[in-house]
Amino acid sequence: MSTATLERLPAAAEPVEAPTVRSISLEFSSASEVHAGLEEAVAELIKVAARDAACGILVTRIHPGRYTVALDESVPFGETYESFAA
């Protein structure tokens, strides 16, 4: 997975919406599903991150086949980092 970049979009006044997803847990049964599944989850959170331009995305491998994709304030806006759980 490569680092994704976004341009900062100006904040727009929007009506209050339902709480947005800040984290997605994924579990894959085969290695061939991992890349597409992670790309889809990252794309979904990019939409959320672009709303307030306050954080980036952290993809964490919990164990083989299990991942978490989350908005993370320690990751700069417009970037996606990867980590491995201990």
C-alpha positions as MATLAB code, in Angstrom:
seq = 'MSTATLERLPAAAEPVEAPTVRSISLEFSSASEVHAGLEEAVAELIKVAARDAACGILVTRIHPGRYTVALDESVPFGETYESFAA';
ca = [
       0.000    0.000    0.000;
       1.330    3.417   -0.817;
       0.893    6.747    0.889;
      -2.158    8.643   -0.338;
      -2.236   12.406   -0.485;
      -5.155   14.797   -0.414;
      -5.408   18.503   -0.951;
      -6.938   20.445    1.918;
     -10.483   21.399    1.000;
     -12.085   24.548    2.409;
     -14.523   23.853    5.226;
     -18.110   24.223    4.117;
     -21.075   24.805    6.367;
     -23.015   21.564    6.366;
     -26.059   20.476    8.313;
     -25.384   18.258   11.316;
     -25.325   14.630   10.229;
     -25.306   11.285   11.970;
     -21.965   10.296   13.550;
     -19.387    9.380   10.922;
     -17.338    6.209   10.825;
     -13.826    6.805   12.195;
     -12.598    3.205   12.170;
     -13.201    0.117   10.042;
     -12.273   -3.409   11.166;
     -11.586   -5.910    8.398;
     -10.986   -9.643    8.310;
      -9.979  -11.509    5.159;
     -10.045  -15.235    4.494;
      -7.568  -15.147    1.613;
      -4.538  -13.059    0.706;
      -6.070  -12.154   -2.646;
      -8.811  -10.133   -0.878;
      -6.496   -7.993    1.272;
      -5.327   -5.339   -1.207;
      -8.752   -4.521   -2.643;
     -10.398   -4.584    0.780;
      -7.863   -2.226    2.336;
      -7.992    0.134   -0.653;
     -11.785    0.326   -0.374;
     -11.667    1.039    3.370;
      -8.987    3.722    2.939;
     -11.029    5.357    0.151;
     -14.075    5.463    2.434;
     -12.123    7.110    5.268;
     -10.486    9.602    2.893;
     -13.983   10.992    2.300;
     -14.482   11.389    6.058;
     -11.009   12.878    6.652;
     -11.500   15.433    3.885;
     -14.485   16.960    5.685;
     -12.471   18.532    8.507;
      -8.865   18.091    7.301;
      -7.674   17.354   10.838;
      -6.079   13.911   10.602;
      -4.748   11.172    8.374;
      -5.377    7.441    8.157;
      -3.614    4.616    9.986;
      -3.817    1.053    8.648;
      -2.880   -1.467   11.358;
      -2.292   -5.160   10.771;
      -3.549   -6.919   13.901;
      -2.543  -10.393   12.669;
      -2.499  -12.052    9.232;
      -5.874  -11.419    7.632;
      -7.125   -8.947   10.278;
      -6.713   -5.168    9.888;
      -8.033   -1.900   11.284;
      -8.254    1.228    9.126;
      -8.825    4.345   11.228;
      -8.645    8.116   11.266;
      -5.692    9.016   13.493;
      -4.676   12.447   14.731;
      -1.010   11.385   14.939;
      -1.015   10.958   11.139;
      -0.811   14.228    9.181;
      -3.807   15.144    7.055;
      -3.488   13.800    3.530;
      -1.282   10.857    4.485;
      -1.845    7.161    5.151;
       0.529    5.250    7.446;
       0.841    1.526    8.072;
       1.660   -0.202   11.357;
       1.795   -3.670   12.857;
       0.230   -4.480   16.219;
       2.718   -5.836   18.731;
];
